[in-house]
Amino acid sequence: METFDYSAFDRTGNRLTGSVAASTAREARDILRSRDLTPVDLKQVKAKAAKTANFGRKVSHKDLTQGTRQLAILIEAATPVEEALKVVALQFEKSPMRSILMDVRSRVLEGSRLSDALRAHPRTFSKLYTAMVSSGEASGQLAAVLDRQAIDLEAAQQVRNKIIAAIAYPVVLSFVALLVMVFLMVFLVPKIVVQFESLGQELPGLTKFVIALSDGVIKYGIFMLIGILALIFIIRQSLKNETVQLRWHGFLLKIPIIGKLIRSVNAARFARTISGLIDSGTPALASMEAALHTLRNAVMRKAVSEAAIKVREGSPISSSLRQTDAFPPLVVQMVAGGEASGDIGKMFSKSADYLEGEFESVTSIFLSLLNPLIIIMLSIVVLLIILAMYMPMLEMVQL
């Protein structure tokens, strides 16, 4: 089945445009004539294959947000889904978003639901994204859900920017510190060692240690680097195992400050998403199961999955979340208040605001401790290296 864009006149002489699904151009014209339309222009839409869309360039977060926002506006204006997809796709000239949306449109014209058509492109549309679209189709609130999804994408980008801003300075500082130490070990220490060898005197213990360390970096540095890269690769592959991933994520949650940051970010994303779904008319249980995909921490994801089973059995959301021990007590209490007042979506939204504020607070404290600590450690290391090089000279002067 192919897709054809057409331009035709109706009985009153009005010019209409649209799309029709047919096996051939001839069949498309027959379909238009059966609708009392006289076709004047007919073009086949050649969408790229799903393989090209799935394995080509990755769609940027910005393009995904923009496309979602425009799609929500057009559907809100009562534009048919297939026509809205076409209009939005044409807005992207060089982005792979264009071919992906055209492929989605072709699938919709062939009879697929929008959510099912989006699932054909998992690299672009996440499980959460398609789950939210599916819930919007089921509740008749597709435009509202897409608008909410655009808001969530923008909020997620803001959180991502905050995280990047939070770790950028410590990472750069650590990298510079590593470069300084390598430079001292590879270039400075060997030149000074030559002078010590000509003296023929007994060297202090600290000096011997630094020289040995320098020799090790020069001789085995490349092997150390390969070993570190291999270790990173092994760890990444191991984390694909569910059991290993659960243990590692559980360990991360127990680390002071870092664990609190991870918990706050995940819980805020979950609360923000479930709030939007409930406000869009999606049932609480379906919202909970859809929002589950926002959790990046495997321990929290498993806990909420178990809580969803309890909710399905009739337990309140607040008590189910309380038993997981994955969310801060204040959040659970706010959700309980929302259940009592009948406005659980609003309470989830307030919980997200609280968690995001807590994230910023903890991040600020963490950075205020980490940055000076890195500077102090770098200063101590450089001082020890310099001291190790000058101690033999000082002893020689004393003699």
C-alpha positions, 0 to 999 in steps of 0.5 A: 500500500502506497501513499499519494498526495492529491489536489482535486476539485469537488462538485462545487469547484472548490480545490481540496488537498489531502492524502489517500492510501492505494496500491497504485496511482490508478486506484488512488484516482478511482478512490477520489472519483468515488468521493465525487472528487476530480483529481488534477494532481497526484504524487506518490509519497516516497518515505524512507524505509524504516531501516534508514530511519532507525539506523540513520542519524539520531534525531536531536532533542530539540527537533523532537521537542519542536515536532511534538509541540507543532503536532500538538498545536495542529491536532488541537486545531482539529487537523487530521493526524495524517495531515498534521504529520505531513505539515510538521515533517515539511518543517524539517529540511535537513533533520532525519525527523522529516523522513521519520515523520513521513514514514509514521504518516504512511503507517497511519494512512495504512490503518495503524494507530499513531502510537503503533506507528511511532513504535516502529522508530524506537531510537527516536520515540521512547517507550514513555513517549509512545505509551503517553501517545497511546493513553492520549488516543485511548482517552481522546486527549491526544492533543493535550497529551502531546502538549504535555509531552512537549512540556516534559521534554523541555523540562527534561532538557533543563534538568539535563542542562543543570546536571551538565553544568553541575559536573562540567567544572569538576570534570574539567578540573579533574582532567586538568589535574590528571594532565598536570600529573602526567606531564610532571611524571613524564617530562619533569621527573626524568630530567631531574633524575639524571642529575641525581644519578650523577651525584651518586648519593642515597635518595630519600624514600619519597624521591625514590617512590616518585621516580618509580612512579614516573618510570611506571607511567613511562613504561606501562602508561599505554598498557594502563590506558588500555586496561582502564578502557577495557575495564570501562567496556567490561563494566558497561557490558556487565550493566546490561545484565539485570541482576548486576544492574540492580546491584550497581544502581542499589549501591549508587543510591546508598552513596551519600549526596550522589544517592540523594541526587539520583533519587531526587532526579528520578522521582521528580521525572516520574512525578512530573510525568504521572501528573501530566498524564492524570491531568490529561484524563489518563487513569491513575494506574495507566499513568503510573505504568506509563510514567514507569519508563521515566525512571533510569534507576533500575531499583526505583523502576522495579519498586514502582513496577511492584507498586503498580501491581499492588495498585491494580489489586486495589491498594492506594497509590500512596501506600504502594509507593510508601512500601517501596521505600524508593520515594522521599516520605514527604512526596508519599505524604503529598500523594496521600493528601491528593488521594484524599482531596481527589486531586492527585495530579496536582499533588504529584506536580507539587511533589515534582516541584519540591524534588527539583528544588531539592535537587538544585539544593543538593547539587549546590552543596555537593559542588561547594564541597567537591570543587575545593576538594579537587583543588586541594588534592591537586595542590597536595600532589604537585607539592609532593612531587616538587618536594620529592625532587628538591629533597635531595638538593636540600640534603646536599646543601646541608652536607 
